[in-house]
Structure formats: C-alpha cells, structure tokens
Amino acid sequence: MTTLTGFLSELTHKPELPVQYFLEMGEERVSLNPFIGGQVQLTFLDEKACGTCGRKVKKLYGGGYCYPCVTTLAETDLCIMKPHECHHHLGTCRDDEFAQTHCMIPHYVYLALSSNVKVGLTRKNRELTRWVDQGAICAIPIAETPTRKLAGELEMAIAEHIADKTDWRKMLKGVTEEADLFEVREKVKEIVPQEFQQYLFDVDELYEFTYPILETLEKIKSLSFDKETTISGKLLGIKGQYLILDCGVLNMKKHSGYKIEAVLTEASEEAAALA
C-alpha cells in the first residue's frame, strides 16, 4: 500500500507499450501501472492552490490556475485554445518571451484516431505527449508550420471537413471508428487551401499507442471532487488523463491544484501482468 498527500497535477507518462503513467504530488512521483487492478482511494482535503504561483484559493480555473494567473499569464490567454486568433503581431501578447519560446516555433498539424479521426496541432517534439493525453490509439503528423498561429489557421481549414474534437466518452469505452489515417491524409491534401500546401509533408510511420486497461465501462460516469469528498474503487485502467475506476472516471488534469490524500493498493500479479 502506498499513501501520498499533496496537490494534484496532470498525469505524466512515457509512450511505451502500454503507456506508463505516473502520479506526481510535489516532489513525490509514483508509477501508477502497478496499481491497475488494485484499490484506489482519493480524498479531497478541502484545499486548493494555483499550480503556477501557489496561491491558496477557493476556485481554480483552466486546469489549476488562480484568477490572477488565468487573467494575466500568456499560457492562459484565449489564443492558446484558439491559436488562429493569436494577436502577437498586434503587439498585445501578454508575454513576448513566452511567445518566442512556445508560439513562434515550429508546430505540427496532425491526424489522430481516438473515438474518431480528428485534426489537431501541437508544438514540434511534443506530439507524443499530446497524442497520449488525448487517448489516441494512432496518429501521424501531416504538416509543419513555422508558428502556432499558422498551425491554427491550417487546423481551422481542415476542421471544416474533419472533426477537431474527441468524444471522450467513446474514447474511454474503446469505441473507435475504423479509419486509415494515410488515406485520410490524401483526402486532406485535396481540401487544404493553396497557401498552406507548402507546409504539408508525408511520413511513412504510423504512431500507435496502447493503454493499460483491464476492462472498459459500459456506462461512463464522470467523477468530481466538487461533488464528493472521497472517490474510491478498483482501478480498471488509465487512458488520456483519466483514471478508469469501477465506479466511474476521474479527469486528473481537470483537478490539478486540488489537495488530495491518495491511498493506492497494488494489484495481484495476474492483474498487473495484464496491465
């Protein structure tokens, strides 16, 4: 049995087969895969803190930010969610240094398959993390642009024909439409506006991911510490940023900044081998 106490942050992972997940609380870091098939008890200790400045607050925004941070930091500006609306060129960016290191650098536009084929974007060299966070079972980059804004504009053009969102319930159930991403890529080439054609490129490798899941749920119930103080049950698996318990699913990233006591019981050797 392992007990940890601290403020939650999003799950970290290594894109191995299956994906290896880690729970981090402050300086403590625990591999979660050995606990799949075992019991998990998470208790909210009625305390929240901003993951950036550490300020103790009653309400958090955007996955772990206090109100002052969410209204002033560049990483919480609206253009992060809508890259095509980047306003750096207007001189109104919240933090030019952040823009130079996170936005004015190469980005990939990609196709991924989770519940359905979707288009998305991510910083170059961050694609594996992005795909696992979304619970993708396979993905390929299809374009490289010199800036985040251009990637966002290309994504928007493709999103007129292909979804840019994942059905998270189907993703967690393992319900996936059949699709060949290489065939989809060829169709995308035909609809991409001429000004973006120069950024398209082909890869031969399909990036594939498997997740440590013993069994899936027939009905997906979303769990939240805003509704219940203690969440406990058998850990059936992990996918994306979700813990899959026999009583429902918990989005760990959504609860970043919540102070939690976690009591984890390792699974039997048989269950651990399956995960």
N, C-alpha and C positions, 0 to 999 in steps of 0.2 A: 504494500500500500504506500502511496506517495501523497503527501499533502503540501500544497503550495498556497501562499497568500500574497496577493498583490493586485496591481491594476492591470486589467486585460489589455492586450494589443492584438492586432490581427495575427492569424496563424502564419508562421513561416514554413517553408517546405523545400525539399530537394526533389527535382523532377526525375526520380528513379522509377523503377518498375517493381512494385507500385510506388506512387508518390509517398515520400517520407515527410510526415508532418511533425511540427514542434510547437509546443505551448511555451510562450515567453512571458514572464512576470518579473519586471525589473531585471535583475542580473541572473535570475533563475531561468533555465531552459531545459525542458523535458521532452523527450521523444514520445509522441502520442501513439504511434503504431502498436507498441506492445500492450496497450490498454484496450485495443479494439477487441470486443468480446467480453470485456470486464465491466465492472460497475463504475459509474462516474457520478459524483455529487458536487454540484456547483452552488455555492451560497453567496448571494449578493450581500455585502456588508454595509449597505446604505451609505456609500461614499463614492463620489465621482471626482475625477481630476483630469484636466486637459493634458493630452498626450504630448503637447508641444511646450507649454510654459509651466505645467504642473499646478496651475491654479485649481483649488478645490471649488467645485461648483455644484449647483442643483440640477443643471441641464447641460447636456453636451450636444454638439451639432456635427454633422458630416463625418461620423466615424471617429469621434474622440476629441473635438475641438471646443474650447470655451467660446463664448460670444465675441469677446475682443479679438481672439485669434481668427475666428471664421470671417470676421468683417475687415481684417487688415492684412492677412497673410496672402502672398501670391498663390500658394498652393491650394487655397480655398476660394479663389476668385471663380466667378461663373464660367470663365473661359476654360477652366480645367475640365469641366463637364461638357462644354461646348467649344472645342478647340477652334472651330471655324470662326468663332466670334472673338478671337484673340485681338487685343487692342494695343499691343506693344508698339506697333508702328505709329500710333496716335500719341505716344508719349504719356499714356495713362496707366502703364503697368505698375502694379503695387511694389514690385521689387525687380529691378533690372538685372541684378546678379542672379537671382533665381531664374529669370527668363533666359539668360545666356547659357545656364548650365542644364536647364530642363526643357526649354521650349525651342530655342534657336539651335537645335542639334538634330541629327538625323532621326527620323521616325519611320516605323513600318506601318503600312496598312495591310491587314491580314484577313484571311477567311478562317473561321473556326467552326467546328461542329460540336455542339453540346446537346441541347434539345433539338436544335435546328441549325441550319447554316446561318452564320451571322458575319457581318463585316465589322471590323474594329480597328483601332490604332494603338500603338504603344511605342515608347522610346526604344530605339535600337539597342539590343543587348539586354532588354528587359522582357522580351517576348515570352520566354518560358514561364516566368513568374506570372505574367498577365494571363496566359492561357490556363494555367493551373488554377489561379484564383477564380476563373470563370467556369471551372469544371469542364473544360473542353476535353473531348476524347481524341481529337486530332486537329491539326491546324497547319497552315502554310502562310508565309508572308508573300504578298503579291506586288508590293510597291515599296519604294524607299524614297521619302521626300526629305529635303534639307531642313524643314522646320515643322513644328507641331501644327501650325496654322494650315499649311498646305496639306498635311495629312488629314486634318479635319475637313477641309473642303473636298478632298477626294472621297473621304468616307461618306460625306453627305450625298455626293453624286451617286455613289454606289448604293447607298441606303434607299434611294428611290426605287430600287429593284430588288434588294436583298435586305432582310431584317438586320437591324443593328442592336437588337436586344435578345436576351436569352429568356426562355420560360423556365424560371428557376425551379418550379415545382416538377416539371417534366425532367429537368436535368437531374434532380435528386432521385426521382423514380427510376432513372435509367431509360426513359422513353426517348428514343432518338430517331429522327427521320433518316432514311437511307440517302446518302449523297456521296458523290465522288468530287472532292474539292478541286482536283485538277480539271475536271470537266466544267465545274462552276467557274473556275478561273478563266477558262477560254470564253465563256459567255460574258463574263465581266469585261473582258478586253473589248468586246464589241460595243459596250454601252458607256465606257469611260470617255469623258469629253477629251477632245484633241489636246488641250493644254496640259493634261495630266498623263498622256501616253508616254512621255519621256521618262516617267518615274516607275513604270511597270517593269517587272523582271520575273523570270521563271526560276523556280527551284525544283529539283527532282525528288528531294526528300520530304516525306510526309512525317511530321512530328506527331507522335502518338503517346497517349497517356493512359495509365490505368490507376485506379484509386483503391485504397484499402477499405473494402466494403464487404462485410459478411453477408448482409442481406439488405434489401431495399424495403421501403414502406409502401403499402398500398395507398394510404391516405397521408398526406403531408400536413402536419400541424406545426405552425410556427411558434416557437417558444421565445419568451422575452422576460428579462429581469424587471421590466416595467410592469409586468402583470403578476409575477410570482417571485418570492424571495429565494426559494430553493428549487433547483432543477436537478432531478436525479433519474437515472435509468441505466440500462445496458447500452454501451457504446457499440453501435452496429457498424459504423464506418465514418469516414470523413471524405468530403468532396467539396472542391472550391474552398470557401471559407466557412463551411457548415459542418458542425458535429451532427451526425445522424444517430439519434437515440431511439430506443423502442417506444418512447412516449412523444417523439416529435423531433424537430430540427432546430438548432440554435446557430444563428449567424454570429460568429465570433467577431468579425470586423465591425459589425453594427454596434457591438457592446464594448468597443475599445474605450478605455478610461473608467470602466466600472471596477470597483474593488471587489475581488472575489476570493473566497476560500475554495480551493479545488481539492477534492479527495478522490484519488484515482486508484482503482484496484486492477491489477494486471489480469489478463485473460488466461484461460487454460492454454497449455501448449498446443492443443489441437486448434483452438480458435486463433491463436497467434500465428500459426503456420498458414492459415487461410488468408489472413490479412497481410 
